[in-house]
């Protein structure tokens, strides 16, 4: 008998997983203080898992047992809890082999807890469970011309590990029942905070005062400890607190209520730039099932780029872009147009060099005819994130963040609020969903992803212009 028995609200695996991710965030959601996960991202993950689960049908089960029946997408429901298994095989002696499919390329502890929850529901419903299997994608798998499900999916027997965690599942169920009944009666301090979910990340977001200790650069945990110790402002830190040079710059900028600007360093950065300036941004998707030949599990595959080109100082930017079709392999077309658009001269400016350079190199791997030209382009790449990462420019309202979405409104005067899509996850979920559904992007979706990507390149152009202005006349931004 589970502790959820008799409770009015049935507990399913999604609720259980949400609680495991962040108990305190789960409580805040029940109190209506934080939003549920975005529907787009939720749908994206669900479609990814369904795509992986479909390939399980082509995989042979462990053959040391004889199976009477094999069922897919089976629900267990009893005593106020509900769980789904991707596969249940019944042996000749009536015992069940329960299999779950998960997206990660390694065996995460939360996956074992999911299996333990499913075991609880299965046994409560009267099933005799012989073993629990976890299927997940093999990290090293590289797709050939055809996808091989047997090579893609790894099977781990997690029976012993899942049974060992049954007491932890029962404890979690008790807490979920208590929170579901009346979240206000459960003390937040009794629950763990993950530091990463929507609730936890919100405490270091723009909703906090600029001098809140939880905004201290690369020190969110230290900031929470300072708040718990009664410190209310970065301007009133105890002398015993050790600070890094960047943290000192952050605090001094807040104290003076104006940006910190290291003009000599910015001038050195500007001296590297060669016109025409080409501002480049990729959008890339990733899936657990590699979609094209020579692609890997969860590999980032660019499907869209936008490019803003400024031919000379003071000239208006010219925009070009390429958006691939979600219904076919577009990589050769993308590489060909990108080579043409980037040309052979001029600095290529990106925000986050590692990712953008990796996309250029991978396109060269996939399209050998473009490898030399795209490799040469990598040598022309300059990272616009460097001045901010090094704190050569730090705005006192940044709240310790180096995200372009934080800096662009402060330095470039534009944001993302007017767009249909507001972040890369949403953009890439839109494309991935179309690909998984075997259809092209519709006109509204295509416009939305291009507009989002173009905002990044237009933003980089504005930010660069502002930094160059600081170098030339010493104006404040």
C-alpha positions, 0 to 999 in steps of 0.5 A: 500500500502506497502513502498516496492511497486515499488522496483526492489528487492522483500522483503521476510520473510527471508530478513525481519527476517534477518533485524530484527535480526541485521539491521547493519549486514543486511547492511554489508551483502548487502555491501558484507562485511560479509558472509550469514549464513552457508547453513548447519545451514540454511538447518537444521533450515528449515528442523526442521520447516518443520518437525514441520509444518507437524504435524500441519496437525494433529492438530484441528483448533480452533472449534468456527469457521466454515471453508470453506477450509483449505490450507497448505503452502500458499504464499501471494505476492503483492506490492513488498513483499512476505510471506508464511503462514503454514496454511490458513483457510477460514471461511464461510464468506470469511475471512482468519485465518492465521497460522505460525509455529515457532521453539521456545518453547515460543512466541518471539517478532520476531515471532509476527513481522513475523506474522505482516509482513505476515498480511501486505502481505496477506492484500496487496494481497486482503485477509481479515484476521480475525485472526493470529495464532502462533503454536510452540512446548510446552516446557514441552512436553515429548514424549511417545511411539507415538508422539501426535501432539495435545500435542506437539503444542501450539496455541497462538492467536496473532492477536491483538499483530501483528496488533499493530506492523504494523507501526514497520513493515512499518518502517522496510520495508522502511529501507530494501528498502533503504539498498537494493537500496544502502546500502552505502547510509545508515549510519551504526550508524542509525542501531541497532547492535545485538551483536551476529550475524556473523557481530557483533561477528566478531568484537571481533574475531581473526581479531581484534588486541590482544589489541583492547578494544573490546576483553576485557574479558566479556565486549564486550559492554564496549569495543565498548563504549571505541572504540567509545570514542576514546580508541584504545588499552587496554594498554591505558585505562583511569584510570577511567575504572574499571577492574576485576581481570581477565581483569587485567591479560588479559591486563598484559599478552598483555603488557608482550607479554607472557602467564600468568601462575599461577603454584601453582593453576595448580599444585593443579588442576593436583593433582586431576588427576588419570591415566588412563586419559580418555578424553571424548567429546559428540556430541548431536543434538536437534529437536523441534519434540522429536524423541524417547520415553522419550525425550523432545522438543529441548532436547540435545540427544547425538549421538556420543562420542569419547574417548582418553585414556592415560594409564600412563604418557608418554603413547600414547593415544588410541581412541574409539568412538561410532556413533549412527544410524540416522535411529533408536534409538541407545541409549541403544547401546551407553550407553552400549559401553560407560560404557565399554570404560570408565571403573571403574577407572581413571579421565574423563576429559571434556571441559565444565563439566555441558554439558557432565555430563548432557549427562551421567545422561540422558543416565542413565535415558533412559537406567536404566541398565546403570544408576548406572555405568554412575552416578559413571562416573559423580563423576570422571569428571574433567573440563579442562575448569577450569584452563582457566576460572579461568585464571590460564593460559591465553595466551596473544593471546586469545583475551578474549576468553575461547573457546577451539577453541581459546585456542587449537591452542595456547596451543596444536598446532592444530586447526580445519581448516583441517576438513570438519566440523569446529564446533558443530552446523555443526556436529549436523546439519548433523546428524539431517538432516539425521534423519529428512530425515529418512536415516543413515549418509553416509560414508563421513558424518560419517567420518566428524562428528567423525573426528570433535569430535575426534579433541576435545578429542585429543585437550584436551589430548594435552592441558592437557599434556601442562599444566602438563609440565608447572607444572613440569619444568616451561616451557613456552607455 
